[in-house]
Amino acid sequence: MKFNIVYILIALFFISCQEKKAPQPAGIALSFDDRFIKEWFELRPLFKKYHAKVTFYITQPDSLSTEEIEMLHQLQADGHEIGCHGAMHVASIRYVWENSLEEYMQKEVFQALKTMKRQGFSPTTFAHPGGSQIWYIDRELLKHFSLLRDVSMKERNIFGFTYRREVENMDEIYHHHDDTRKVNALIIDVSANLTIEDIKKGLAKAQKEQAVMMLFGHKPLRKITHKPEEYGFDIHFLEQILAESAKLKLQYFTMNSL
């Protein structure tokens, strides 16, 4: 009798090991950085049209007006995430080099969290201002956030040479439903020189691999001026991204849901 029970337990063990995990949904994770609250708020009808849930990373929260805070609460009530982007919006590596890691955490991170908590927000994810990050700063940040978001670009200028990558080959911008706590999002601002064909290829890869493609931008632009000080993304381009995501039946993820 004992041997029969042992055999049954062994058989059940091997059967359970051979069972495949349920496939995770393919999706897209959109995030927006800085403090363009009113412009983001005006995108609510567009987000509702496509049932999109996104993440807004807020910097310098102490300068927000009462009206802007109310707008962010409404966006949060819509199902969007309000994340942290620092109290001063400084490049972390340089700041730590010139000051200290302790001062960076106190003035950039804890001060932002303190202000946002007072405003009624509880950020759980953090976006690196300017994509400035290094492992020992991340190690400290991960004590206070569940996920850190960095920056990826299709094109980078290095020593006068333009280095380009195909979006479908940028593995770091695809989240594969694992326990990764440090991720990268592809910038969609006008300066990134992305095309909708680039996006279609990336979203198709996400669908095929059951991954989540991560994208981010700054200010929504209704008119493209190409002025350096007005960095942002074309609203029409964003709607093309949302429409293609809907066509592929991709699920929307906020950064904290990753």
C-alpha positions as CSV (number, residue, x, y, z in Angstrom):
1,M,0.0,0.0,0.0
2,K,2.8,2.4,0.9
3,F,4.5,1.7,-2.4
4,N,1.3,2.5,-4.3
5,I,1.0,5.8,-2.6
6,V,4.7,6.6,-3.3
7,Y,4.2,5.7,-7.0
8,I,1.1,8.0,-7.2
9,L,2.9,10.9,-5.6
10,I,5.8,10.5,-8.0
11,A,3.5,10.3,-11.0
12,L,1.6,13.5,-9.8
13,F,5.0,15.2,-9.4
14,F,6.1,14.5,-12.9
15,I,2.7,15.5,-14.3
16,S,2.8,18.8,-12.5
17,C,6.3,19.5,-13.8
18,Q,5.2,18.9,-17.3
19,E,2.2,21.2,-17.1
20,K,2.8,24.4,-19.0
21,K,2.2,27.8,-17.4
22,A,-0.8,29.7,-18.6
23,P,0.4,32.1,-21.3
24,Q,0.7,35.7,-20.2
25,P,-1.0,38.4,-22.2
26,A,0.9,40.4,-24.7
27,G,0.7,44.1,-24.1
28,I,1.9,47.7,-24.1
29,A,3.1,49.9,-21.2
30,L,3.0,53.7,-21.9
31,S,4.4,56.2,-19.5
32,F,4.8,60.0,-19.6
33,D,7.5,62.1,-17.8
34,D,7.8,65.4,-16.1
35,R,5.0,67.9,-15.3
36,F,2.7,68.4,-18.3
37,I,-0.4,67.8,-16.2
38,K,-2.9,69.9,-18.2
39,E,-1.7,68.6,-21.5
40,W,-1.9,65.0,-20.2
41,F,-5.4,65.6,-18.8
42,E,-6.6,66.7,-22.2
43,L,-5.7,63.2,-23.5
44,R,-8.4,61.6,-21.3
45,P,-10.9,61.2,-24.1
46,L,-8.2,59.5,-26.2
47,F,-7.2,57.1,-23.4
48,K,-10.9,56.3,-22.7
49,K,-11.5,55.7,-26.4
50,Y,-8.9,52.9,-26.5
51,H,-9.4,51.8,-22.8
52,A,-5.7,52.6,-22.2
53,K,-4.2,52.7,-18.7
54,V,-0.9,54.5,-18.5
55,T,1.7,55.8,-16.0
56,F,2.5,59.5,-15.3
57,Y,5.9,60.1,-13.7
58,I,5.8,63.4,-11.8
59,T,8.8,65.6,-11.2
60,Q,9.1,68.6,-8.8
61,P,5.7,67.8,-7.2
62,D,6.1,70.7,-4.8
63,S,5.4,73.1,-7.7
64,L,2.1,71.6,-8.7
65,S,-1.0,73.8,-8.4
66,T,-4.1,72.8,-6.6
67,E,-5.8,72.4,-10.0
68,E,-3.0,70.2,-11.3
69,I,-3.2,68.0,-8.2
70,E,-6.9,67.6,-8.7
71,M,-6.3,66.6,-12.3
72,L,-3.8,64.0,-11.3
73,H,-6.3,62.5,-8.8
74,Q,-8.9,62.3,-11.6
75,L,-6.3,60.5,-13.8
76,Q,-5.6,58.2,-11.0
77,A,-9.3,57.6,-10.5
78,D,-9.5,56.7,-14.2
79,G,-7.1,53.8,-13.5
80,H,-3.8,55.5,-14.4
81,E,-0.7,55.2,-12.2
82,I,1.0,58.3,-10.7
83,G,4.7,57.5,-10.3
84,C,7.8,59.4,-9.0
85,H,10.3,61.2,-11.2
86,G,12.2,63.1,-8.5
87,A,12.0,66.3,-6.5
88,M,14.7,68.1,-8.4
89,H,14.9,66.2,-11.7
90,V,18.7,65.8,-11.5
91,A,21.1,63.4,-13.2
92,S,21.7,60.9,-10.4
93,I,25.3,59.9,-11.3
94,R,26.6,63.4,-11.5
95,Y,24.7,64.5,-8.4
96,V,26.0,61.6,-6.3
97,W,29.5,62.2,-7.6
98,E,29.4,65.9,-6.6
99,N,27.5,65.4,-3.3
100,S,26.7,61.9,-1.9
101,L,24.3,59.1,-2.3
102,E,22.7,60.0,1.0
103,E,22.0,63.5,-0.1
104,Y,20.6,62.3,-3.4
105,M,18.2,60.1,-1.6
106,Q,17.2,62.7,0.8
107,K,16.7,65.7,-1.6
108,E,15.7,63.9,-4.8
109,V,13.8,60.8,-3.7
110,F,12.5,61.1,-0.1
111,Q,11.5,64.8,-0.5
112,A,9.5,63.9,-3.6
113,L,7.8,61.0,-1.9
114,K,7.0,63.1,1.2
115,T,5.4,65.8,-1.0
116,M,3.5,63.4,-3.1
117,K,2.2,61.5,0.0
118,R,1.0,64.9,1.4
119,Q,-0.8,65.4,-1.9
120,G,-2.5,62.0,-1.7
121,F,-0.3,59.9,-3.9
122,S,1.7,56.8,-3.0
123,P,4.2,56.1,-5.9
124,T,5.6,52.6,-6.1
125,T,7.7,53.0,-9.3
126,F,10.4,55.5,-10.2
127,A,11.6,56.8,-13.6
128,H,15.2,58.0,-13.8
129,P,15.4,61.7,-14.9
130,G,17.4,61.8,-18.1
131,G,18.0,58.1,-18.0
132,S,20.9,58.6,-15.6
133,Q,21.4,55.5,-13.5
134,I,24.1,53.1,-12.2
135,W,23.8,49.9,-10.2
136,Y,24.7,51.2,-6.7
137,I,22.1,54.0,-7.0
138,D,19.6,51.5,-8.3
139,R,20.3,49.2,-5.4
140,E,19.3,52.0,-3.0
141,L,16.3,53.0,-5.0
142,L,15.0,49.4,-5.1
143,K,14.6,49.5,-1.3
144,H,11.8,52.0,-1.8
145,F,10.3,51.2,-5.2
146,S,9.0,48.0,-6.8
147,L,10.3,49.0,-10.3
148,L,12.7,51.4,-11.9
149,R,12.3,52.7,-15.4
150,D,15.2,53.8,-17.6
151,V,15.4,55.2,-21.2
152,S,16.1,53.6,-24.5
153,M,16.4,55.3,-27.9
154,K,16.3,54.1,-31.5
155,E,19.1,56.5,-32.4
156,R,22.1,57.8,-30.3
157,N,24.8,60.1,-31.4
158,I,28.2,58.9,-30.1
159,F,31.3,60.9,-30.9
160,G,29.7,62.4,-33.9
161,F,28.4,59.1,-35.3
162,T,24.7,58.2,-35.3
163,Y,24.1,54.7,-34.0
164,R,20.8,53.2,-34.9
165,R,19.0,50.0,-33.9
166,E,15.9,48.3,-35.2
167,V,13.1,48.5,-32.6
168,E,12.4,44.8,-32.8
169,N,16.0,44.1,-31.9
170,M,15.9,46.3,-28.7
171,D,15.3,43.4,-26.3
172,E,15.5,45.7,-23.2
173,I,12.2,47.5,-24.1
174,Y,10.2,44.2,-23.9
175,H,9.0,42.9,-20.5
176,H,8.5,39.2,-20.4
177,H,6.3,38.9,-17.3
178,D,9.3,37.9,-15.1
179,D,10.6,39.3,-11.8
180,T,12.7,42.0,-13.5
181,R,12.7,45.2,-11.4
182,K,14.7,47.4,-13.8
183,V,13.3,48.1,-17.2
184,N,13.7,50.4,-20.2
185,A,11.1,52.2,-22.3
186,L,11.6,53.5,-25.8
187,I,11.2,57.2,-26.2
188,I,8.5,58.3,-28.7
189,D,9.2,62.0,-28.8
190,V,9.5,63.7,-32.1
191,S,13.3,63.9,-31.7
192,A,13.5,60.1,-31.6
193,N,12.7,59.9,-35.4
194,L,10.4,56.9,-34.9
195,T,7.9,55.9,-37.5
196,I,4.6,54.1,-37.1
197,E,6.3,51.2,-39.0
198,D,8.9,51.0,-36.3
199,I,6.1,50.8,-33.7
200,K,4.1,48.2,-35.7
201,K,7.2,45.9,-35.8
202,G,7.7,46.3,-32.1
203,L,4.1,45.6,-31.2
204,A,4.1,42.6,-33.5
205,K,7.1,41.3,-31.7
206,A,5.4,41.8,-28.3
207,Q,2.3,39.9,-29.6
208,K,4.4,37.1,-30.9
209,E,6.5,36.7,-27.8
210,Q,3.6,37.4,-25.3
211,A,5.7,40.3,-24.0
212,V,4.9,43.9,-23.1
213,M,6.4,46.7,-25.2
214,M,7.4,49.7,-23.1
215,L,7.2,53.3,-24.6
216,F,7.3,56.8,-23.1
217,G,7.2,60.4,-24.0
218,H,7.0,63.9,-22.5
219,K,4.7,66.7,-23.6
220,P,1.7,66.0,-25.9
221,L,2.2,68.3,-29.0
222,R,-0.7,69.4,-31.3
223,K,1.7,71.3,-33.5
224,I,5.2,70.2,-34.3
225,T,7.7,73.1,-34.1
226,H,11.0,71.1,-33.8
227,K,12.1,73.6,-31.2
228,P,14.7,72.0,-28.8
229,E,12.9,73.5,-25.7
230,E,9.6,72.0,-26.7
231,Y,10.4,68.3,-26.4
232,G,7.4,66.0,-26.8
233,F,5.4,63.6,-29.0
234,D,2.9,64.1,-31.7
235,I,-0.6,63.4,-30.4
236,H,-1.6,61.9,-33.8
237,F,1.4,59.5,-33.5
238,L,0.2,58.4,-30.1
239,E,-3.3,57.7,-31.5
240,Q,-1.7,55.6,-34.2
241,I,0.1,53.6,-31.5
242,L,-3.1,53.1,-29.6
243,A,-5.0,52.1,-32.7
244,E,-2.4,49.5,-33.7
245,S,-2.4,48.1,-30.1
246,A,-6.2,47.8,-30.3
247,K,-5.9,46.1,-33.7
248,L,-3.5,43.5,-32.2
249,K,-5.7,43.2,-29.1
250,L,-2.9,44.0,-26.8
251,Q,-3.5,44.6,-23.1
252,Y,-2.5,47.9,-21.4
253,F,-0.2,47.8,-18.4
254,T,0.8,50.5,-16.0
255,M,4.4,50.3,-14.8
256,N,3.4,49.1,-11.3
257,S,1.3,46.3,-12.8
258,L,4.5,44.9,-14.4
